[in-house]
Amino acid sequence: MSNIINFPGIENEQKKIQEQAKAAVNIVMSAMMESKNFDLLPFSSVDIEILSDFGEGMTFDPLVASRLISSLATEIKKLRIEILKDDNGKI
């Protein structure tokens, strides 16, 4: 997603779509992170993209926010391990 400039007095369809996507990801992330199996649920590419682009402006309940941080950090850790593995599967 890209940044969209919203001019006063002009309705911008792309901005509406972005706002709807942000709201949807907020709902999905909240539901995922409130689940008892939150640590097993995968993130979609769209979820990651929206969080990357707009995460600092999104608001989550404290439990959801802390679980989201934990889950994303775990994903980053797994990816780093995969990147650092050599051809023999050793780090």
N, CA, C and O atoms as CSV, one atom per row, in Angstrom:
chain,resi,resn,atom,element,x,y,z
A,1,MET,N,N,0.846,-1.171,0.000
A,1,MET,CA,C,0.000,0.000,0.000
A,1,MET,C,C,0.891,1.233,0.000
A,1,MET,O,O,1.980,1.237,0.573
A,2,SER,N,N,0.422,2.229,-0.627
A,2,SER,CA,C,1.198,3.460,-0.690
A,2,SER,C,C,0.470,4.570,0.049
A,2,SER,O,O,-0.716,4.465,0.363
A,3,ASN,N,N,1.208,5.628,0.316
A,3,ASN,CA,C,0.589,6.789,0.938
A,3,ASN,C,C,-0.280,7.481,-0.093
A,3,ASN,O,O,0.111,7.642,-1.249
A,4,ILE,N,N,-1.449,7.884,0.333
A,4,ILE,CA,C,-2.395,8.538,-0.554
A,4,ILE,C,C,-2.652,9.938,-0.022
A,4,ILE,O,O,-2.932,10.124,1.162
A,5,ILE,N,N,-2.553,10.913,-0.902
A,5,ILE,CA,C,-2.819,12.295,-0.509
A,5,ILE,C,C,-4.307,12.547,-0.654
A,5,ILE,O,O,-4.904,12.266,-1.693
A,6,ASN,N,N,-4.893,13.082,0.408
A,6,ASN,CA,C,-6.321,13.378,0.406
A,6,ASN,C,C,-6.507,14.888,0.301
A,6,ASN,O,O,-6.181,15.620,1.236
A,7,PHE,N,N,-7.027,15.357,-0.823
A,7,PHE,CA,C,-7.260,16.786,-1.017
A,7,PHE,C,C,-8.614,17.169,-0.428
A,7,PHE,O,O,-9.593,16.441,-0.594
A,8,PRO,N,N,-8.673,18.313,0.260
A,8,PRO,CA,C,-9.937,18.751,0.860
A,8,PRO,C,C,-11.041,18.903,-0.189
A,8,PRO,O,O,-10.816,19.418,-1.285
A,9,GLY,N,N,-12.221,18.449,0.172
A,9,GLY,CA,C,-13.375,18.596,-0.708
A,9,GLY,C,C,-13.466,17.570,-1.821
A,9,GLY,O,O,-14.425,17.584,-2.592
A,10,ILE,N,N,-12.490,16.684,-1.920
A,10,ILE,CA,C,-12.489,15.661,-2.966
A,10,ILE,C,C,-12.513,14.291,-2.309
A,10,ILE,O,O,-11.656,13.975,-1.483
A,11,GLU,N,N,-13.486,13.487,-2.675
A,11,GLU,CA,C,-13.584,12.147,-2.125
A,11,GLU,C,C,-12.602,11.236,-2.849
A,11,GLU,O,O,-12.625,11.144,-4.077
A,12,ASN,N,N,-11.755,10.573,-2.104
A,12,ASN,CA,C,-10.713,9.726,-2.687
A,12,ASN,C,C,-11.048,8.260,-2.409
A,12,ASN,O,O,-11.016,7.818,-1.261
A,13,GLU,N,N,-11.363,7.525,-3.444
A,13,GLU,CA,C,-11.754,6.120,-3.314
A,13,GLU,C,C,-10.610,5.264,-2.754
A,13,GLU,O,O,-10.856,4.347,-1.970
A,14,GLN,N,N,-9.370,5.553,-3.147
A,14,GLN,CA,C,-8.227,4.787,-2.652
A,14,GLN,C,C,-8.063,4.968,-1.147
A,14,GLN,O,O,-7.727,4.015,-0.443
A,15,LYS,N,N,-8.295,6.164,-0.652
A,15,LYS,CA,C,-8.194,6.407,0.787
A,15,LYS,C,C,-9.251,5.606,1.538
A,15,LYS,O,O,-8.977,5.051,2.602
A,16,LYS,N,N,-10.464,5.548,0.979
A,16,LYS,CA,C,-11.530,4.747,1.590
A,16,LYS,C,C,-11.109,3.278,1.682
A,16,LYS,O,O,-11.305,2.622,2.705
A,17,ILE,N,N,-10.531,2.782,0.592
A,17,ILE,CA,C,-10.095,1.380,0.553
A,17,ILE,C,C,-9.026,1.126,1.597
A,17,ILE,O,O,-9.063,0.104,2.282
A,18,GLN,N,N,-8.065,2.048,1.731
A,18,GLN,CA,C,-7.025,1.904,2.750
A,18,GLN,C,C,-7.620,1.902,4.155
A,18,GLN,O,O,-7.241,1.079,4.989
A,19,GLU,N,N,-8.538,2.807,4.417
A,19,GLU,CA,C,-9.158,2.893,5.744
A,19,GLU,C,C,-9.925,1.607,6.062
A,19,GLU,O,O,-9.891,1.124,7.194
A,20,GLN,N,N,-10.611,1.059,5.068
A,20,GLN,CA,C,-11.338,-0.194,5.270
A,20,GLN,C,C,-10.371,-1.349,5.535
A,20,GLN,O,O,-10.635,-2.203,6.380
A,21,ALA,N,N,-9.256,-1.371,4.813
A,21,ALA,CA,C,-8.249,-2.424,5.018
A,21,ALA,C,C,-7.654,-2.320,6.416
A,21,ALA,O,O,-7.474,-3.336,7.088
A,22,LYS,N,N,-7.346,-1.102,6.863
A,22,LYS,CA,C,-6.807,-0.909,8.216
A,22,LYS,C,C,-7.797,-1.389,9.266
A,22,LYS,O,O,-7.415,-2.074,10.214
A,23,ALA,N,N,-9.071,-1.033,9.102
A,23,ALA,CA,C,-10.100,-1.449,10.061
A,23,ALA,C,C,-10.234,-2.973,10.081
A,23,ALA,O,O,-10.364,-3.576,11.146
A,24,ALA,N,N,-10.203,-3.585,8.905
A,24,ALA,CA,C,-10.329,-5.044,8.816
A,24,ALA,C,C,-9.153,-5.743,9.492
A,24,ALA,O,O,-9.341,-6.711,10.228
A,25,VAL,N,N,-7.941,-5.253,9.240
A,25,VAL,CA,C,-6.756,-5.860,9.860
A,25,VAL,C,C,-6.800,-5.661,11.374
A,25,VAL,O,O,-6.409,-6.556,12.124
A,26,ASN,N,N,-7.263,-4.520,11.826
A,26,ASN,CA,C,-7.374,-4.275,13.257
A,26,ASN,C,C,-8.318,-5.298,13.890
A,26,ASN,O,O,-8.017,-5.846,14.950
A,27,ILE,N,N,-9.442,-5.552,13.254
A,27,ILE,CA,C,-10.404,-6.536,13.767
A,27,ILE,C,C,-9.812,-7.938,13.742
A,27,ILE,O,O,-9.925,-8.682,14.716
A,28,VAL,N,N,-9.180,-8.298,12.628
A,28,VAL,CA,C,-8.595,-9.638,12.492
A,28,VAL,C,C,-7.471,-9.847,13.511
A,28,VAL,O,O,-7.419,-10.886,14.168
A,29,MET,N,N,-6.576,-8.868,13.643
A,29,MET,CA,C,-5.468,-8.993,14.594
A,29,MET,C,C,-5.989,-9.098,16.025
A,29,MET,O,O,-5.471,-9.887,16.816
A,30,SER,N,N,-6.994,-8.321,16.357
A,30,SER,CA,C,-7.565,-8.383,17.702
A,30,SER,C,C,-8.156,-9.763,17.972
A,30,SER,O,O,-7.930,-10.340,19.035
A,31,ALA,N,N,-8.909,-10.289,17.019
A,31,ALA,CA,C,-9.505,-11.621,17.183
A,31,ALA,C,C,-8.423,-12.693,17.296
A,31,ALA,O,O,-8.509,-13.585,18.140
A,32,MET,N,N,-7.398,-12.599,16.434
A,32,MET,CA,C,-6.311,-13.589,16.476
A,32,MET,C,C,-5.586,-13.554,17.813
A,32,MET,O,O,-5.337,-14.599,18.414
A,33,MET,N,N,-5.249,-12.368,18.278
A,33,MET,CA,C,-4.438,-12.235,19.480
A,33,MET,C,C,-5.238,-12.475,20.760
A,33,MET,O,O,-4.647,-12.714,21.814
A,34,GLU,N,N,-6.559,-12.416,20.690
A,34,GLU,CA,C,-7.398,-12.741,21.845
A,34,GLU,C,C,-7.673,-14.234,21.935
A,34,GLU,O,O,-8.202,-14.710,22.940
A,35,SER,N,N,-7.320,-14.974,20.892
A,35,SER,CA,C,-7.500,-16.419,20.863
A,35,SER,C,C,-6.513,-17.089,21.816
A,35,SER,O,O,-5.411,-16.586,22.034
A,36,LYS,N,N,-6.917,-18.230,22.383
A,36,LYS,CA,C,-5.992,-18.931,23.282
A,36,LYS,C,C,-4.815,-19.536,22.515
A,36,LYS,O,O,-3.776,-19.828,23.107
A,37,ASN,N,N,-4.969,-19.723,21.213
A,37,ASN,CA,C,-3.887,-20.255,20.377
A,37,ASN,C,C,-3.238,-19.166,19.541
A,37,ASN,O,O,-2.805,-19.423,18.418
A,38,PHE,N,N,-3.167,-17.961,20.070
A,38,PHE,CA,C,-2.651,-16.818,19.311
A,38,PHE,C,C,-1.263,-17.067,18.739
A,38,PHE,O,O,-0.945,-16.576,17.656
A,39,ASP,N,N,-0.434,-17.821,19.449
A,39,ASP,CA,C,0.941,-18.036,19.017
A,39,ASP,C,C,1.058,-19.036,17.862
A,39,ASP,O,O,2.143,-19.212,17.308
A,40,LEU,N,N,-0.026,-19.679,17.501
A,40,LEU,CA,C,-0.001,-20.666,16.417
A,40,LEU,C,C,-0.636,-20.149,15.130
A,40,LEU,O,O,-0.562,-20.806,14.092
A,41,LEU,N,N,-1.255,-18.981,15.196
A,41,LEU,CA,C,-1.985,-18.459,14.036
A,41,LEU,C,C,-1.047,-17.689,13.113
A,41,LEU,O,O,-0.246,-16.878,13.577
A,42,PRO,N,N,-1.145,-17.940,11.803
A,42,PRO,CA,C,-0.239,-17.276,10.849
A,42,PRO,C,C,-0.706,-15.860,10.499
A,42,PRO,O,O,-1.894,-15.544,10.575
A,43,PHE,N,N,0.244,-15.030,10.118
A,43,PHE,CA,C,-0.050,-13.689,9.624
A,43,PHE,C,C,-0.108,-13.744,8.102
A,43,PHE,O,O,0.722,-14.397,7.469
A,44,SER,N,N,-1.082,-13.063,7.517
A,44,SER,CA,C,-1.134,-12.999,6.048
A,44,SER,C,C,-0.212,-11.880,5.572
A,44,SER,O,O,0.200,-11.023,6.353
A,45,SER,N,N,0.095,-11.903,4.306
A,45,SER,CA,C,0.922,-10.846,3.714
A,45,SER,C,C,0.246,-9.490,3.836
A,45,SER,O,O,0.912,-8.481,4.069
A,46,VAL,N,N,-1.061,-9.460,3.681
A,46,VAL,CA,C,-1.813,-8.209,3.803
A,46,VAL,C,C,-1.734,-7.679,5.234
A,46,VAL,O,O,-1.549,-6.479,5.441
A,47,ASP,N,N,-1.874,-8.576,6.231
A,47,ASP,CA,C,-1.762,-8.157,7.633
A,47,ASP,C,C,-0.414,-7.494,7.888
A,47,ASP,O,O,-0.342,-6.421,8.487
A,48,ILE,N,N,0.645,-8.140,7.430
A,48,ILE,CA,C,1.999,-7.621,7.632
A,48,ILE,C,C,2.163,-6.276,6.931
A,48,ILE,O,O,2.734,-5.344,7.498
A,49,GLU,N,N,1.666,-6.174,5.703
A,49,GLU,CA,C,1.803,-4.928,4.949
A,49,GLU,C,C,1.065,-3.777,5.635
A,49,GLU,O,O,1.606,-2.678,5.756
A,50,ILE,N,N,-0.160,-4.024,6.081
A,50,ILE,CA,C,-0.935,-2.975,6.756
A,50,ILE,C,C,-0.267,-2.578,8.070
A,50,ILE,O,O,-0.167,-1.390,8.375
A,51,LEU,N,N,0.188,-3.549,8.845
A,51,LEU,CA,C,0.877,-3.238,10.100
A,51,LEU,C,C,2.160,-2.460,9.836
A,51,LEU,O,O,2.499,-1.549,10.591
A,52,SER,N,N,2.866,-2.808,8.784
A,52,SER,CA,C,4.094,-2.109,8.424
A,52,SER,C,C,3.820,-0.663,8.028
A,52,SER,O,O,4.526,0.252,8.452
A,53,ASP,N,N,2.799,-0.468,7.220
A,53,ASP,CA,C,2.500,0.863,6.705
A,53,ASP,C,C,1.784,1.764,7.714
A,53,ASP,O,O,2.023,2.971,7.744
A,54,PHE,N,N,0.912,1.186,8.535
A,54,PHE,CA,C,0.038,2.007,9.371
A,54,PHE,C,C,0.047,1.642,10.855
A,54,PHE,O,O,-0.706,2.226,11.634
A,55,GLY,N,N,0.880,0.692,11.253
A,55,GLY,CA,C,0.860,0.180,12.616
A,55,GLY,C,C,1.022,1.227,13.703
A,55,GLY,O,O,0.412,1.118,14.767
A,56,GLU,N,N,1.844,2.250,13.443
A,56,GLU,CA,C,2.069,3.255,14.485
A,56,GLU,C,C,0.826,4.093,14.748
A,56,GLU,O,O,0.724,4.734,15.794
A,57,GLY,N,N,-0.106,4.098,13.827
A,57,GLY,CA,C,-1.335,4.857,14.008
A,57,GLY,C,C,-2.519,4.005,14.419
A,57,GLY,O,O,-3.629,4.513,14.584
A,58,MET,N,N,-2.287,2.702,14.584
A,58,MET,CA,C,-3.364,1.792,14.959
A,58,MET,C,C,-3.370,1.612,16.472
A,58,MET,O,O,-2.328,1.684,17.125
A,59,THR,N,N,-4.564,1.377,17.019
A,59,THR,CA,C,-4.708,1.209,18.459
A,59,THR,C,C,-5.229,-0.193,18.751
A,59,THR,O,O,-6.185,-0.660,18.133
A,60,PHE,N,N,-4.576,-0.856,19.714
A,60,PHE,CA,C,-4.993,-2.186,20.143
A,60,PHE,C,C,-5.105,-2.200,21.663
A,60,PHE,O,O,-4.471,-1.399,22.350
A,61,ASP,N,N,-5.917,-3.118,22.179
A,61,ASP,CA,C,-5.967,-3.333,23.626
A,61,ASP,C,C,-4.583,-3.777,24.089
A,61,ASP,O,O,-3.835,-4.362,23.305
A,62,PRO,N,N,-4.225,-3.510,25.348
A,62,PRO,CA,C,-2.879,-3.878,25.827
A,62,PRO,C,C,-2.527,-5.355,25.633
A,62,PRO,O,O,-1.407,-5.669,25.230
A,63,LEU,N,N,-3.462,-6.263,25.912
A,63,LEU,CA,C,-3.178,-7.694,25.744
A,63,LEU,C,C,-2.917,-8.017,24.277
A,63,LEU,O,O,-1.969,-8.732,23.953
A,64,VAL,N,N,-3.751,-7.494,23.399
A,64,VAL,CA,C,-3.586,-7.719,21.956
A,64,VAL,C,C,-2.241,-7.161,21.494
A,64,VAL,O,O,-1.518,-7.824,20.750
A,65,ALA,N,N,-1.906,-5.952,21.929
A,65,ALA,CA,C,-0.646,-5.319,21.518
A,65,ALA,C,C,0.559,-6.133,21.980
A,65,ALA,O,O,1.494,-6.348,21.209
A,66,SER,N,N,0.541,-6.584,23.228
A,66,SER,CA,C,1.702,-7.339,23.721
A,66,SER,C,C,1.818,-8.696,23.038
A,66,SER,O,O,2.927,-9.143,22.746
A,67,ARG,N,N,0.701,-9.354,22.779
A,67,ARG,CA,C,0.743,-10.633,22.068
A,67,ARG,C,C,1.168,-10.437,20.616
A,67,ARG,O,O,1.875,-11.274,20.055
A,68,LEU,N,N,0.743,-9.348,20.017
A,68,LEU,CA,C,1.136,-9.046,18.640
A,68,LEU,C,C,2.636,-8.819,18.547
A,68,LEU,O,O,3.290,-9.323,17.633
A,69,ILE,N,N,3.179,-8.064,19.489
A,69,ILE,CA,C,4.632,-7.847,19.525
A,69,ILE,C,C,5.360,-9.175,19.693
A,69,ILE,O,O,6.330,-9.449,18.986
A,70,SER,N,N,4.899,-9.988,20.618
A,70,SER,CA,C,5.529,-11.282,20.874
A,70,SER,C,C,5.479,-12.186,19.643
A,70,SER,O,O,6.478,-12.809,19.284
A,71,SER,N,N,4.325,-12.254,19.004
A,71,SER,CA,C,4.167,-13.118,17.827
A,71,SER,C,C,5.021,-12.644,16.659
A,71,SER,O,O,5.647,-13.454,15.975
A,72,LEU,N,N,5.047,-11.333,16.428
A,72,LEU,CA,C,5.860,-10.808,15.327
A,72,LEU,C,C,7.355,-11.002,15.604
A,72,LEU,O,O,8.121,-11.312,14.692
A,73,ALA,N,N,7.764,-10.820,16.850
A,73,ALA,CA,C,9.169,-11.040,17.203
A,73,ALA,C,C,9.551,-12.506,17.004
A,73,ALA,O,O,10.659,-12.799,16.553
A,74,THR,N,N,8.659,-13.416,17.331
A,74,THR,CA,C,8.905,-14.843,17.122
A,74,THR,C,C,9.061,-15.144,15.634
A,74,THR,O,O,9.941,-15.913,15.246
A,75,GLU,N,N,8.213,-14.543,14.799
A,75,GLU,CA,C,8.320,-14.728,13.349
A,75,GLU,C,C,9.657,-14.220,12.827
A,75,GLU,O,O,10.292,-14.880,12.004
A,76,ILE,N,N,10.087,-13.061,13.295
A,76,ILE,CA,C,11.376,-12.500,12.878
A,76,ILE,C,C,12.517,-13.423,13.302
A,76,ILE,O,O,13.450,-13.661,12.536
A,77,LYS,N,N,12.433,-13.934,14.519
A,77,LYS,CA,C,13.470,-14.845,15.020
A,77,LYS,C,C,13.562,-16.097,14.147
A,77,LYS,O,O,14.659,-16.533,13.799
A,78,LYS,N,N,12.408,-16.675,13.793
A,78,LYS,CA,C,12.394,-17.866,12.941
A,78,LYS,C,C,13.014,-17.575,11.572
A,78,LYS,O,O,13.793,-18.373,11.052
A,79,LEU,N,N,12.662,-16.435,11.003
A,79,LEU,CA,C,13.206,-16.061,9.691
A,79,LEU,C,C,14.718,-15.844,9.754
A,79,LEU,O,O,15.440,-16.247,8.841
A,80,ARG,N,N,15.193,-15.219,10.811
A,80,ARG,CA,C,16.640,-15.010,10.965
A,80,ARG,C,C,17.380,-16.331,11.054
A,80,ARG,O,O,18.444,-16.499,10.457
A,81,ILE,N,N,16.815,-17.266,11.798
A,81,ILE,CA,C,17.445,-18.581,11.920
A,81,ILE,C,C,17.515,-19.255,10.552
A,81,ILE,O,O,18.542,-19.832,10.195
A,82,GLU,N,N,16.422,-19.186,9.783
A,82,GLU,CA,C,16.402,-19.774,8.441
A,82,GLU,C,C,17.445,-19.126,7.533
A,82,GLU,O,O,18.116,-19.818,6.767
A,83,ILE,N,N,17.583,-17.817,7.613
A,83,ILE,CA,C,18.544,-17.095,6.775
A,83,ILE,C,C,19.980,-17.468,7.147
A,83,ILE,O,O,20.842,-17.588,6.275
A,84,LEU,N,N,20.232,-17.650,8.446
A,84,LEU,CA,C,21.583,-17.927,8.908
A,84,LEU,C,C,22.031,-19.385,8.734
A,84,LEU,O,O,23.221,-19.687,8.830
A,85,LYS,N,N,21.077,-20.280,8.480
A,85,LYS,CA,C,21.430,-21.685,8.298
A,85,LYS,C,C,22.275,-21.849,7.037
A,85,LYS,O,O,22.014,-21.227,6.007
A,86,ASP,N,N,23.293,-22.700,7.146
A,86,ASP,CA,C,24.094,-23.007,5.959
A,86,ASP,C,C,23.450,-24.172,5.204
A,86,ASP,O,O,22.346,-24.598,5.541
A,87,ASP,N,N,24.125,-24.671,4.210
A,87,ASP,CA,C,23.567,-25.750,3.393
A,87,ASP,C,C,23.354,-27.037,4.172
A,87,ASP,O,O,22.559,-27.880,3.757
A,88,ASN,N,N,24.042,-27.204,5.283
A,88,ASN,CA,C,23.905,-28.407,6.103
A,88,ASN,C,C,22.854,-28.242,7.201
A,88,ASN,O,O,22.674,-29.140,8.024
A,89,GLY,N,N,22.173,-27.124,7.220
A,89,GLY,CA,C,21.143,-26.886,8.230
A,89,GLY,C,C,21.693,-26.404,9.554
A,89,GLY,O,O,20.965,-26.377,10.546
A,90,LYS,N,N,22.972,-26.019,9.596
A,90,LYS,CA,C,23.571,-25.529,10.833
A,90,LYS,C,C,23.700,-24.013,10.784
A,90,LYS,O,O,23.852,-23.407,9.723
A,91,ILE,N,N,23.633,-23.431,11.965
A,91,ILE,CA,C,23.772,-21.975,12.060
A,91,ILE,C,C,25.235,-21.615,12.213
A,91,ILE,O,O,25.573,-20.435,12.310
